[in-house]
Amino acid sequence: MIVGVATESFPGERRVALVPDIVPLLKKRGFEVVVQAGAGQQAGFPDAAYEAKGATVLGTRDEVFAKAEIMAHVRVGGANPDAGQDDLPRYRDGQVVVGAADPFSHPDRIADLAARGVSAFGLELVPRTTRAQAMDILSSMATVAGYRAVLWAADRLPKFFPMFMTAAGTVAPARVFIVGAGVAGLQAIATAKRLGAIVSAYDIRPAVKEEIESLGGKFVEMELEGGEGEGGYAKEMDEEFYRRQREMMLKVVAANDVVITTAAVPGKKAPTLVTAAMVEGMAPGSVIVDLAAERGGNCELTKADEVVVVGGVTILGPTNVPSTLPFHASQMISKNMFNFLCNMLSKPKDRRDRDHVEAFDLEQEDDILEATWMTKGGEVIHPALLDVLATATGGPA
Ligand code: NAD
């Protein structure tokens, strides 16, 4: 099977779906790789590096799409809703398409892919199971975002993060409060700790208390009955819960120099947890980094992709954060993509069967393929997506 990698066309996107180092691993498993000239350039991977690892570099986008049996994208469908439309005529019947597709925000874009006859797989739909962890781009990209958010906060804060005892006096360490201790939040805690800050965190899932403490953070107790929903994700709570949470966070936020918010509820708008009144209570010079900006933001004053300064408090609402660390973000995506593609190869019925010859097999029984498969034979086939599309068009669910 020939895997194609084209230059990402989403505005500002610097990542690439496969890095050169993954090419020999793919070849060993029977794949060939074709890459559009310049596709890895912005992530730090020149064409020569791909060639040195055994990929074929092609001059034009059209050639890559024409040659590839599988197109590997960082962003496709709903994750590249405007510029991605230009590629629609390039897809052909039966081609396999893999990438982050943001299907629930833009189900119409998935329907467009379906109309091209491709078998499209959405990487965000990978289930939260141990086996699927190695293919989970949401986790790998959340790691990048959590790290980056702390560096931005440190850069903006007019204070040191660590404590210093110097001849010029003692410097108190910065206080950092992380809201939401999922993958991004935990990485933010670890990064802020490494920089020497005093770190505390809160999550509505009480199970994360131990994880926060194991990283050297303090779990902020709030007398709230939060909870865990399906697959280890947070449940959506009612407005009364969020009102009480805001009430309890008021003092905590005011006592911190930096607040990093990562609170998300899958498929829903992010809850508003940091209000304008809380921002007012923070000391001038404080910094908020709102990693939920893409989903509406956890802070009332966040403006996506803008720097807002209110009463001396700086609020950052960055989007597409992983693209700001494109080298390692691409390396991580490549590993996720590699594992996902290899999972499309047939598996021996019996693990001890040494004579099994791997073949590309989308029809095998496999929970990961089933969970991520969005379009097939001209139709959208993913049940949850079909529901969303039916609701959008007013038809039967
Ligand atoms: P996420 O991006 O959906 O949300 C970020 C965090 O915000 C979560 O921890 C969530 O509980 C929290 N949150 C939601 N509402 C909140 C509120 N009102 N106040 C405070 N916090 C709030 O979550 P995530 O980073 O994807 O991780 C969720 C869990 O899933 C974690 O325990 C993670 O370790 C686990 N996980 C498992 C797998 C796997 O098993 N394959 C893969 C990835 C993540």
Boltz pocket constraint, residues with backbone or C-beta under 6 A from the ligand:
constraints:
  - pocket:
      binder: B
      contacts: [[A, 127], [A, 128], [A, 129], [A, 130], [A, 132], [A, 133], [A, 136], [A, 138], [A, 139], [A, 142], [A, 179], [A, 180], [A, 181], [A, 182], [A, 183], [A, 184], [A, 185], [A, 202], [A, 203], [A, 204], [A, 205], [A, 227], [A, 231], [A, 232], [A, 233], [A, 234], [A, 235], [A, 245], [A, 262], [A, 263], [A, 264], [A, 265], [A, 266], [A, 271], [A, 273]]
      max_distance: 6.0
